[in-house]
Amino acid sequence: MDIEQFRKAGYQAIDNICDYFYSLGDKPLVSPVEPGYLSKLVPSSAPDAGEDFDQISDDFKELILPGITPWQHPSFFAYFPTSCTFEGILGDLYSSSVSNPGFNWSASPACTELEVIVMDWAAKLFGLSPAFYNTSEVGGGVIQTTASDSVLVAVVAARSRYQKAHPNTRIEELVVYTTTQTHALGKKAALILGLQIRVLEVSSDDEFGLRGDNLRSSLEKDKQAGLKPFIFIATVGSTSSGAIDNLQEIGQTLDNYPNIWLHVDAAWAGVALSCPEYREPLRLADINEYATSFCTNFHKWGLVNFDCSGFWVRDRKLLTEALDVTPLYLRTKEGDAGTVIDYRNWQLPLGRRFRALKVWFVLRSYGVSGFQKHIRECIDKNKTFIGLVINSKYFKLVTEPSLALTVFRLLPGKESTQAQTTERLNELNQIFFDLISSRKDLMLTKTSLNGEVCIRFVVGSSRTTLDHVIRAYNILEEEANKALQLWAEPHEVAV
Ligand SMILES: *Cc1c(COP(=O)(O)O)cnc(C)c1O
């Protein structure tokens, strides 16, 4: 393809993308394809001779789109929000056009310098302490691919710091601390690094957030057993229910353990810190006082297309001391002089994408007020949903709703609930969830809290209107009625 052919195909691609967005609301939320569908349609080897691009482009529409779940659909209330803004798409496009691995400052100065700047913009947007700003020259922010990568970097750096402070530590003694509500990224990091993991229980009385006493007693027990906890992965806004660990109590407890790293994972909820009214409930003051590192994903609720995970540390040296390997061919005079940031030393891989561009585009186009408006509107729509659930004769909130997330379950009338076992109620909610899942016009996910099967409802798309929320609620009532009838009949279900 030459430049003029690209011009033509590029205009065509943008037209196709616009058509996709115009028709998004009419698409089925569940892709109709069966596993292996694509291998029946696409040859098993690359073509010998090059093909016509019109044909290739048509095949995206014909073969690929049917197998795409439309996460940007206005009736997508599942998992967590996944941002996709036109500003972000254009940022990715320009970034591709100057494709380069940006590992050192000198590899492309603008890539590093823009990231340094937008990560400070973001730190200010979220109210993070100036200690986390890149301009502090001590702490700083970097864009990682995902929250899982952010946590892996934190665990590697925390381990390195611990081992430097306690040189005789054996790897088998090291323990990663999490709770039952920590995202699976904790387990994954421990698995990758071959480390033990401690999973602390949390209680529904504390809205599934960890308390300081629980952490303290476990740390003491482990210490007596000769084990070496070295990082606690705390959560602000758990995936299941939006649970928030008690960071003040945790921070005070960890004050007695100066070599235990406190990582705060706020992957989906953290962007709500952009609104001052959510800073107290999301424990911003404690994050600023106690966190060694903090992570929130722009690519979830933060208007920037996947992938883009914001990661901040209080002390950048903790990263570079753990991750800096500088063979001769990567040495530069700017790097040696220490006048620039070489982001390759703040992450696991060498090369990196130019993601700062899409953050820059989004933050400039929306402005702080536009970003806040997006967050507030999603939360307001969820408030309407919460109102409907509270006044409903079918549903009950399982835990206090969190921002744009509501966790609820179906109950067989308020009086008869007591008489039912947990198993029977789980059966009912499983039947209910199966009925919802078989619909093509909305999507929700389920979770389990304290052994209870529950349904999650999350608002996150800027395309979701109040009408979509009310329509979704009405569908849920309709399916609840059916579920109650099926449940009352003798049947078998797998929970
Ligand atoms: C979604 C989520 C993650 C995982 O995010 P990735 O960026 O996909 O790794 C981690 N923690 C929480 C609380 C999440 O909601």
The ligand as an ORCA input file, in Angstrom:
! r2SCAN-3c Opt
* xyz 0 1
  C     -10.233     -4.916     36.306
  C      -9.459     -4.938     37.544
  C      -8.134     -5.366     37.544
  C      -7.448     -5.933     36.333
  O      -7.152     -4.958     35.409
  P      -6.155     -5.256     34.172
  O      -5.804     -3.877     33.742
  O      -6.944     -6.004     33.166
  O      -5.014     -6.024     34.677
  C      -7.448     -5.281     38.714
  N      -8.001     -4.823     39.842
  C      -9.277     -4.398     39.878
  C      -9.857     -3.882     41.173
  C     -10.053     -4.443     38.730
  O     -11.335     -4.039     38.776
*
